[in-house]
Amino acid sequence: MEIKEIQEQDYHYLVDWNKRKNQDFLQQWAGPIAYFYPISERQIAARIDDGAHIYIVQQDEKVIGSFELDINLGKKQAFLSRVLFDEVIHGQGLGTKALSLMANNVFEKYPIHKIILHVYCFNTGAIRCYEKVGFRITATNETEDGKWNSYTMECQKNAH
């Protein structure tokens, strides 16, 4: 398994994984402000131009997932977001393996103490995956209508 910065020729994977999906699916993995429905390669390019650090996950030369990672050396923490894996690999443990590899790499490469993420409360599959990697729920974030309530999860360097 390998994690690399996304290249322009890889943008189509994110678009393809969203085909035949709805606006709620896009918000579930990307949040309410990063992209608008339907996602396009142009939006991904603009996000990178705005300073986002998007990575792809490859298994046996095949792109199977992506995520964004923002390292904040001042706060000694990283923020993981917009995690998306090809649904054909769901249930195989590859997402857990990829996120464990990411966490190991981050903790080895940077002088940070924790990785933080937000996940919608209804996204139980993602929550289980994050927990297997070592993330723990540290806060609940409620919205007015409750639909998009989320958890803040953290993975401490010493707990990974």
N, C-alpha and C positions, 0 to 999 in steps of 0.2 A: 504494500500500500504506500502511496506517495501523496503528499500535499504540495501543491504548487500555486503560485499566483496565477489568476485567470488571465488568459490571453484573448485577444479579439476573436480568434477562431473558435473559442469555447463559449462565447455568449449564447449561442443557439441552444445549448443544453438547458439553461435556465428557462428560456422561452418554451422549448419543447416540453419540459416537465410541467408547464402551466397550461398547455393546450388542452382543450376540452374540460377545463376547470373553470370555476367561477371567481367572482371578486372576493368572496369570503376566503377561498383557498389562498389567493394571493396575499390577503391581509394576514392570514394565519401564519405564514412563514416569513413575510416581509414587513409586517407592521403597517400602520396606516399612512406613513408619509414617504417611504422610500420609493415606491413605484405606484403607478396607477394602472388600472385594468383597461385593456389587456397589456401585459408586460411586453416590452420590445427590446431588441438589441440596442436600439438608440438610447433607451432609458438606462440600460446597464452601462453603456459607454459614458453617459452623462454622470452617473453615480461615481464612476472611477475618476472622471475629470474633477469631481467635487471633493476628491480625496479619500473615497472609500477604498478599503483593502479587501478585495474579494479573492477567495482561494477556491480551488477545485480539488476534489479528492479523486484519485485514480486507483483502480484495482485492476491488475493485469492489463494495463494500457487502456482501460475503459474508464471514462469519466462517470462516476457514480454519485457525486454530490458536490455541494458548495456551501460556503459560509463566509461571513464577514468577520473580521477581527480588528479591533482597535486597541492598540497598546498605549497606555497612559503611564509613562515612566514617573511623572510627578506624583501621581497617586499610588504608584506601584501596583497597578491592576490592569487587567485587560477586559474588554467587553466583547462578548461573542454574540453575534446576531445573524439573522437571515439564514438559518441553517435549513438546507433543503437537500434531500436525497431522492434519487430516482426511485419511484415506487416499486420497480421490479426487484429491488434488493431489500425491501422492507422485510423484517422478520429474520434476517440472516446474521444479525450481529455486526454487520459491516459499519453501520452508523456509530455504534458504540466503539468499535475498534478505531474508526477514523477520529472520533472526538477524543479518545484517549491518547492517540498519537499527537493530535493537535495540542492537548494540554501538556503532555510531556515535553514537546518541542518548545512551547511558550515558557514553561517553568525553567527549562534548561538554558534557553537563549537570553531571557530577559530577567532583570532583578525585580520581579513582581511577586506579590504574595497571594493574589487571588484572581480568578476569572469570574466575571459576573454575566448573567444573561437574564432575559425576561422570556417567559413562555405563558401562553394562554392557559388558563386553568382546565379547559376542556380537552387540551391536547395531551391526553394521558400517555400515549405511546412515546411522545418526545420526552415527557417528564420521566418515565421509566428509564429511557435511554440515558438521559442526563444523570439520573441517580446512580446508574451503573458506572458512570465515569467518575463519580465522586462529588457531584453537585448536590447541594442541600437547599431546601426552600428556606429563605431568610425573611421574606415579606410577602404579603398579599396586597395587590393593587386593584382596587375596585373602581368600576366605571358606573355611571349613572344607571344604565339599563341592565348591567350585569353580564351582558353578552360577551364582552371583551375583557372580563376580569383576568388578571394575570398574576403570576408568581415571579418574584425575584429569586433567582437561584445563584449560589456561589460555590465555587470549588476552591478550597484553600490549598496552597502549595504543599503544606505538610500532610494534608489528608489525601493527596493523590498518589 
